[in-house]
Amino acid sequence: MEDSPVLLPPAGIILVDKPRGPSSHQVAAWVRDLLQVPVGHSGTLDPMVSGVLVVMLGRAVRLAPWLLQSEKEYICLMKLHGNVDPEDLARVQKEFTGRIYQRPPRRSAVKRSLRIRTIHALDILEVEGQLVLMRVHCDAGTYVRSLCHHMGYALGVGAHLQELRRTRSGTFEEKSTHTLQEIRFAYEAAQERNAGPLQGLILSPSAAVQDLPRVVIRDQAVDAICHGAVLARVGIEEFSEFGKNEVVAILTQKGELVGLGTALVDSTRILTLSSGLIVAPRVVIMERGSYPRGWNRKRVKKAE
């Protein structure tokens, strides 16, 4: 007798503690095959790099373009090719904090064009002989392997990346991740009619947009947004500060993520308006029909 399918939410996120060995794509594919849902991941990790891998399930895959842009944090072990004076190491540490130029490594899958990335913080945690343990807080798309290589050049002795672990991706930290074994055990428990462990692993899509400005909308407006309507002033219950053209998270009064949109006006203008269009939806996560229709189809204005 075949196993009955495990009921999953239409959209969710699992934070995987990627082990060394498999690629990010292989880990995401393993989750897909286990749970039988479409998946995506935000931010590729090389096979020998471990740490936080954000795997999106179902309709949450639509969040990928935004999650891919999120800042990252790594703990890396750099191996120097010669002895270095501590003062020189401190000097180079400062030189490589801020905006830097990088070119993707030859074995990278992306075009090897020169790019600018920002190292927001570069902290030296420990030095033992020619081994340097560092914490790197950086833009998405930063190559830590290249960073170590260039720091070695600047120190005049050469260097390479020995080990690397991602400890944060956007707002998601390693303390919230789950091993592949934990995910497997939770799935097997769900097959035995104990869905609690698996449900406990799956985060709401709203967890991915904690750092975005937001608008909370009335229940009557939810289904209209799900159908692509532009959010009007009358549908807004509350909001945070945002500027015109910023990406805004659209939430229900229960905190559920309806989708993401582009602000058509500055938030400071909302209180002065009694009508008008405020946010144009760009990505809708919530399924149509999740909330009762509170709008007239003939009067809804569709987003461009």
C-alpha positions as CSV (number, residue, x, y, z in Angstrom):
1,M,0.0,0.0,0.0
2,E,1.4,3.4,-1.0
3,D,2.0,6.1,1.6
4,S,-0.8,8.7,1.7
5,P,0.4,12.2,0.7
6,V,1.4,14.6,3.5
7,L,-0.8,17.7,3.5
8,L,1.4,20.8,3.3
9,P,0.5,24.5,3.3
10,P,0.4,26.1,-0.2
11,A,3.4,28.2,0.6
12,G,6.2,27.9,3.2
13,I,9.9,28.0,4.0
14,I,12.2,25.4,5.4
15,L,15.6,26.5,6.7
16,V,18.1,23.8,5.9
17,D,21.5,23.3,7.6
18,K,23.2,22.3,4.3
19,P,26.0,19.8,4.9
20,R,29.3,19.7,3.2
21,G,29.2,17.5,0.1
22,P,26.0,18.0,-1.9
23,S,25.3,21.1,-3.9
24,S,22.5,23.6,-3.0
25,H,20.5,22.3,-6.0
26,Q,20.9,18.7,-4.8
27,V,19.7,19.6,-1.3
28,A,16.7,21.5,-2.6
29,A,15.9,18.6,-5.0
30,W,16.0,16.2,-2.1
31,V,13.4,18.3,-0.2
32,R,11.3,18.5,-3.3
33,D,11.3,14.7,-3.9
34,L,10.6,14.0,-0.2
35,L,7.7,16.5,0.2
36,Q,6.5,16.3,-3.4
37,V,6.2,20.1,-3.8
38,P,7.8,22.6,-6.1
39,V,10.9,24.2,-4.4
40,G,13.5,26.9,-4.9
41,H,16.4,28.1,-2.8
42,S,17.9,31.5,-2.2
43,G,21.7,31.8,-2.5
44,T,23.9,29.0,-3.9
45,L,26.4,27.4,-1.6
46,D,29.4,25.5,-3.1
47,P,29.3,21.7,-2.4
48,M,32.1,22.0,0.3
49,V,30.3,25.0,2.0
50,S,27.8,24.3,4.8
51,G,25.2,26.4,6.6
52,V,22.0,28.3,6.1
53,L,20.1,27.4,2.9
54,V,16.6,28.9,2.6
55,V,14.3,26.4,0.7
56,M,11.0,27.8,-0.5
57,L,8.0,25.5,-0.8
58,G,5.1,25.8,-3.2
59,R,4.0,29.4,-4.0
60,A,6.7,30.8,-1.7
61,V,9.1,30.1,-4.6
62,R,7.8,33.4,-6.0
63,L,9.8,35.2,-3.3
64,A,13.1,34.0,-4.8
65,P,14.0,37.2,-6.6
66,W,13.9,39.1,-3.3
67,L,15.4,36.5,-1.1
68,L,18.3,36.1,-3.5
69,Q,19.2,39.8,-2.9
70,S,19.4,39.5,0.9
71,E,22.6,40.1,2.7
72,K,24.6,37.1,4.0
73,E,26.9,36.3,6.9
74,Y,29.7,33.8,6.9
75,I,32.3,32.3,9.2
76,C,35.4,31.6,7.2
77,L,38.8,30.1,7.9
78,M,41.5,31.8,5.8
79,K,44.9,30.1,5.4
80,L,47.8,32.5,4.9
81,H,50.8,31.3,2.8
82,G,53.3,33.0,5.1
83,N,53.7,34.7,8.4
84,V,52.0,38.1,8.8
85,D,52.5,40.9,11.3
86,P,49.2,41.5,13.3
87,E,49.3,45.2,12.4
88,D,49.4,44.4,8.7
89,L,46.5,42.0,9.1
90,A,44.5,44.7,10.9
91,R,45.3,47.2,8.2
92,V,44.1,44.9,5.4
93,Q,41.0,44.0,7.4
94,K,40.1,47.7,7.3
95,E,41.0,48.1,3.6
96,F,38.6,45.3,2.7
97,T,35.7,46.6,4.7
98,G,33.3,48.6,2.6
99,R,32.9,48.6,-1.2
100,I,35.2,46.2,-3.0
101,Y,35.7,45.1,-6.6
102,Q,35.3,41.4,-7.4
103,R,35.3,39.1,-10.5
104,P,33.6,35.7,-10.2
105,P,36.0,32.8,-10.1
106,R,36.7,30.9,-13.3
107,R,34.7,27.9,-12.2
108,S,31.7,30.1,-11.4
109,A,28.5,29.6,-13.4
110,V,27.9,33.3,-13.8
111,K,29.5,35.7,-16.3
112,R,33.0,36.8,-15.1
113,S,32.4,40.5,-15.3
114,L,33.8,43.0,-12.7
115,R,31.3,43.8,-10.0
116,I,31.1,45.9,-6.9
117,R,30.0,44.3,-3.6
118,T,29.9,45.8,0.0
119,I,31.6,44.1,2.9
120,H,29.5,45.5,5.7
121,A,31.6,44.0,8.5
122,L,34.8,42.0,8.5
123,D,35.7,40.8,12.0
124,I,38.8,38.8,12.8
125,L,37.7,36.3,15.5
126,E,41.0,34.4,16.1
127,V,44.5,34.0,14.7
128,E,46.5,30.8,15.1
129,G,49.7,30.8,13.2
130,Q,48.8,31.2,9.5
131,L,45.1,30.4,10.1
132,V,42.7,33.4,10.4
133,L,39.1,32.9,11.5
134,M,36.8,35.7,10.3
135,R,33.2,36.7,10.3
136,V,32.1,38.3,7.1
137,H,28.8,40.3,6.7
138,C,28.4,41.0,3.0
139,D,26.1,41.7,0.1
140,A,24.5,38.9,-1.8
141,G,26.7,37.6,-4.5
142,T,30.0,38.2,-2.7
143,Y,32.7,35.6,-3.3
144,V,34.4,34.9,0.1
145,R,36.9,32.7,-1.7
146,S,38.0,35.7,-3.8
147,L,38.0,37.9,-0.8
148,C,40.5,35.6,1.0
149,H,42.6,35.4,-2.2
150,H,42.7,39.2,-2.6
151,M,43.5,39.8,1.1
152,G,46.5,37.4,0.7
153,Y,47.7,39.5,-2.2
154,A,47.4,42.7,-0.2
155,L,49.4,41.1,2.6
156,G,52.1,40.0,0.2
157,V,52.1,36.4,1.2
158,G,49.1,34.9,-0.6
159,A,46.1,33.2,1.0
160,H,43.2,30.8,0.2
161,L,39.9,29.9,1.7
162,Q,40.2,26.8,3.9
163,E,36.6,26.4,5.2
164,L,33.4,28.3,5.0
165,R,30.0,28.2,6.7
166,R,27.0,30.5,6.1
167,T,25.6,31.6,9.4
168,R,22.9,34.0,8.2
169,S,20.8,34.6,5.0
170,G,18.7,37.8,5.3
171,T,16.9,37.6,8.6
172,F,17.3,33.8,8.9
173,E,20.1,32.6,11.3
174,E,21.7,29.2,11.6
175,K,20.1,28.6,15.0
176,S,16.8,28.2,13.2
177,T,18.0,25.7,10.6
178,H,17.2,21.9,10.5
179,T,19.4,19.1,9.3
180,L,18.3,16.8,6.5
181,Q,17.9,14.0,9.1
182,E,15.5,16.2,11.1
183,I,13.4,16.9,8.0
184,R,13.3,13.2,7.1
185,F,12.2,12.2,10.7
186,A,9.5,14.9,10.6
187,Y,8.2,13.7,7.3
188,E,8.1,10.1,8.5
189,A,6.2,11.2,11.6
190,A,3.7,12.9,9.3
191,Q,3.3,9.6,7.4
192,E,2.3,8.1,10.8
193,R,-0.4,10.8,11.2
194,N,1.7,13.0,13.5
195,A,2.0,16.2,11.4
196,G,3.2,18.3,14.3
197,P,7.0,17.9,13.8
198,L,6.8,18.7,10.1
199,Q,4.5,21.7,10.6
200,G,6.9,23.0,13.2
201,L,9.7,23.0,10.5
202,I,7.8,25.0,7.9
203,L,7.8,28.7,8.4
204,S,5.1,31.1,7.0
205,P,6.2,33.1,4.0
206,S,5.7,36.2,6.1
207,A,8.9,35.2,8.0
208,A,10.8,36.1,4.8
209,V,9.7,39.7,4.7
210,Q,10.4,40.9,8.2
211,D,12.8,43.6,7.0
212,L,10.4,45.0,4.4
213,P,8.0,47.9,5.0
214,R,4.5,46.7,5.1
215,V,0.8,47.5,4.7
216,V,-1.9,45.6,6.6
217,I,-5.1,45.3,4.6
218,R,-8.7,44.7,5.5
219,D,-10.2,41.3,5.0
220,Q,-12.5,42.6,2.3
221,A,-9.5,43.6,0.2
222,V,-7.5,40.3,0.4
223,D,-9.2,38.4,-2.4
224,A,-9.1,41.4,-4.7
225,I,-5.3,41.6,-4.3
226,C,-5.1,37.9,-5.0
227,H,-6.8,38.6,-8.3
228,G,-4.3,41.3,-9.2
229,A,-6.1,44.4,-8.1
230,V,-4.2,47.5,-7.2
231,L,-4.5,48.2,-3.4
232,A,-6.6,51.3,-2.8
233,R,-6.6,53.6,0.3
234,V,-9.9,52.2,1.5
235,G,-8.4,48.7,1.8
236,I,-5.6,49.7,4.2
237,E,-5.9,49.1,7.9
238,E,-2.4,50.2,8.9
239,F,1.1,50.7,7.5
240,S,4.7,51.3,8.2
241,E,6.9,54.0,6.6
242,F,7.9,53.5,3.0
243,G,8.9,55.6,0.0
244,K,7.4,55.7,-3.5
245,N,8.6,52.8,-5.7
246,E,9.8,50.8,-2.6
247,V,8.9,47.1,-2.4
248,V,6.2,46.6,0.2
249,A,4.9,43.5,2.0
250,I,1.1,43.2,1.9
251,L,-0.2,41.4,5.0
252,T,-3.6,40.4,6.3
253,Q,-4.7,41.4,9.8
254,K,-3.6,38.0,11.0
255,G,-0.1,38.6,9.7
256,E,-0.4,36.3,6.6
257,L,1.6,37.3,3.6
258,V,-0.7,38.1,0.6
259,G,2.2,39.2,-1.6
260,L,4.6,41.9,-2.5
261,G,3.9,45.2,-4.2
262,T,5.4,48.5,-5.4
263,A,4.4,51.6,-3.5
264,L,2.8,54.1,-5.8
265,V,3.0,56.9,-3.3
266,D,5.1,57.8,-0.2
267,S,3.5,56.5,3.0
268,T,3.4,60.1,4.4
269,R,0.7,60.9,1.9
270,I,-1.6,58.0,2.9
271,L,-3.1,59.8,6.0
272,T,-4.0,62.8,3.8
273,L,-5.9,60.6,1.3
274,S,-9.4,59.3,1.5
275,S,-9.2,57.5,-1.8
276,G,-6.6,56.6,-4.5
277,L,-4.3,53.7,-5.4
278,I,-1.5,53.0,-3.0
279,V,0.3,49.7,-3.8
280,A,0.5,47.8,-7.1
281,P,1.0,44.0,-6.6
282,R,4.1,42.5,-8.1
283,V,4.0,39.0,-6.7
284,V,0.9,37.2,-5.1
285,I,1.6,34.4,-2.7
286,M,-1.8,33.8,-1.2
287,E,-4.2,31.6,-3.2
288,R,-7.4,33.1,-4.6
289,G,-10.4,32.2,-2.5
290,S,-8.5,32.1,0.8
291,Y,-10.7,35.0,1.9
292,P,-14.3,35.7,0.9
293,R,-14.7,38.1,-2.0
294,G,-15.5,41.6,-0.8
295,W,-15.3,43.3,-4.2
296,N,-17.2,43.7,-7.5
297,R,-15.4,42.2,-10.4
298,K,-16.5,45.0,-12.8
299,R,-15.1,47.7,-10.5
300,V,-11.7,46.2,-9.7
301,K,-8.8,47.9,-11.3
302,K,-6.2,45.5,-12.4
303,A,-2.5,46.1,-12.0
304,E,-0.6,46.8,-15.2
